[in-house]
Amino acid sequence: MEKKFCCWYDETSAMKRAYDKGLIDKKWVENYCWNEGKNCIRKKKFEEEGYVSPDYILPDGSEDSKLK
């Protein structure tokens, strides 16, 4: 799979930090962050509404309590 990183996947990204610390499964970054941010609720809300999702919100919009 060729990685096409989301433009927001950098050191400020909650998902990058969580993945780098081993707190979330690789599927999250593979399916969203390394796929140009396609279908990512976090990205959509930020770009369309200026809303920064809390760190515990996953790319599909669900919550992960261990990230709180």
C-alpha positions as CSV (number, residue, x, y, z in Angstrom):
1,M,0.0,0.0,0.0
2,E,1.4,3.4,-1.0
3,K,1.1,5.9,1.8
4,K,-0.6,9.1,0.9
5,F,-0.5,11.0,4.1
6,C,-3.3,13.3,5.3
7,C,-2.1,16.9,5.2
8,W,-2.8,17.1,9.0
9,Y,-0.8,14.0,9.9
10,D,2.2,15.6,11.6
11,E,3.6,16.0,15.1
12,T,0.5,18.0,16.1
13,S,-1.8,15.2,15.1
14,A,-3.5,13.4,18.0
15,M,-3.7,10.2,15.8
16,K,0.0,10.3,15.0
17,R,0.9,10.8,18.7
18,A,-1.5,8.0,19.8
19,Y,-0.1,5.6,17.1
20,D,3.5,6.4,17.8
21,K,2.9,5.6,21.5
22,G,1.2,2.3,20.6
23,L,-2.2,3.5,22.0
24,I,-4.2,2.8,18.8
25,D,-4.2,0.1,16.2
26,K,-2.3,0.5,12.9
27,K,-5.7,0.2,11.1
28,W,-6.6,3.7,12.1
29,V,-3.6,5.4,10.5
30,E,-3.6,3.0,7.5
31,N,-7.3,3.5,6.7
32,Y,-7.5,7.3,7.3
33,C,-4.2,9.1,8.0
34,W,-2.1,7.2,5.4
35,N,-5.0,7.3,2.9
36,E,-5.1,11.1,2.4
37,G,-7.6,11.5,5.3
38,K,-10.4,10.0,3.2
39,N,-13.6,9.6,5.1
40,C,-12.0,11.0,8.3
41,I,-14.6,12.7,10.5
42,R,-11.8,14.6,12.4
43,K,-10.5,16.1,9.2
44,K,-13.9,16.9,7.8
45,K,-15.0,18.7,11.0
46,F,-11.8,20.7,11.1
47,E,-11.8,21.7,7.5
48,E,-15.5,22.5,7.2
49,E,-16.3,23.8,10.7
50,G,-12.9,24.8,12.2
51,Y,-13.7,22.3,15.0
52,V,-10.7,20.6,16.6
53,S,-11.8,17.1,17.8
54,P,-10.6,16.0,21.2
55,D,-7.7,13.6,21.2
56,Y,-9.9,10.7,22.2
57,I,-12.1,10.9,19.0
58,L,-11.0,8.4,16.4
59,P,-11.1,9.1,12.6
60,D,-14.5,7.4,12.3
61,G,-16.0,9.7,14.9
62,S,-16.1,7.1,17.7
63,E,-14.6,7.6,21.1
64,D,-11.7,5.7,22.6
65,S,-11.7,6.1,26.4
66,K,-8.1,5.0,26.8
67,L,-7.0,8.1,24.9
68,K,-8.7,10.4,27.5
